[in-house]
């Protein structure tokens, strides 16, 4: 009988923080920009330049640590991690090894088997490296230092995850917490959230950990799931053949769906860490921690409960709306203006989600204002426009954030409830369709639906359906 194997996974998640300036200098952290334009002597490692710590970075790190139940090192400091690579201009990275800012936390995830706690070993602050750009045409590598010195936190989990599903649940939970805190936008495609996967396999039932490998270059949840499955299979195959797994760093190629070895895995001593002599230790007072804790926003778990109680929304609606901080904000701001939670929820969950899918966008890309959505909800409620027209108006609101009142006025889309005008249209339709009149008299109810449909078409969908139904019935029975 073949052996059963268990996968053991721990993650190192790097998150770029949302501060406007870098961790040790005043350069902009904005994504994009021409190469090497967001740089200065400090972040390009010029001799004699000195780092100055950005207080906002410490506050974001504290907020994330508190939100994931960490203990705070009230005396923490920075260390130099020495290595030589072209994207690392100082030939060392300022990080935290000995006294990281946060340690011993946890988050709770939902798994197929119920709730599970994933431990967080530590969270430390550090600076990002620059970016190498490989020029195929010139056959050379160029360095862009715009990203050098961008503030990061690295969230190191315990090896508590056992499957790709658990890893994705953990990452989604972390991403939502950090987005709700406003500490980062966590856009994997822009590199503001990156995960390295440490994975080993062992025979089921044993406690001894197998030899782990670390996989890098993972920039989407799908790639992470595929990399885990690929590496698990590779390690099991080696063990089945009686070979050893080598501890190393591997690079995942999502196009080929395979990984290859980059370098043998280094240990801390290989980096010759020592306390950074240019930075003083960070002393974090009880008052500072209390102030950050008091300023923590309502996170998703609390929002989920509140939406069901306060707005009387079904769990399904609440889960979708709180699944994105931006979507939840749009929902709440719109409800404040029009006071119709279920109606607003319907517009966001059906039409908005459909249009996001059509335009291959994320909820974070919603650009229409709550004010205009609230106006649309009120116009439908007050019967200024009917639902069919409202759907086409909403498309314009979604794409260009138009003022729906102005748009309806300019395009002449208001509901026509004038019985005289509608009666004339219906009479003309009945004259052209004597068969429908005969069918109705013979007891065929469908004939009435046909006449109503023809009337709505003639009125370009602007007629009041209730008035049309009433008039058609009266005229057919005459």
ZIZIZI-V605318 format. One line per field, one symbol per residue. ss: DSSP state (@ for helix, = for strand, . for the rest). Layout:
ss = ???
This chain:
ss = ....============....=......=..........................@@@@@@@@@@@@@...==..==..====.........====......==========..==============...=====....=====@@@...=======...=..@@@@@@@@@@@@@@@@@@......@@@..===========.........====....@@@@@@@@@@@@@@@@@@@@.......======....=======...@@@@..==......==..@@@@@@@@@.....@@@@@@@@@@@....@@@@@@@@..@@@@@@@@@@@@@@..@@@@@@@@@@@@@@@@@@....@@@....@@@@@@@@@@@@.....@@@@@@@@@@@@@@...@@@@@@@@....=..@@@@@@@@@@@@@@.@@@@@@@@....@@@@@@@@@@@@@....=.@@@@@@@@@@@@@.
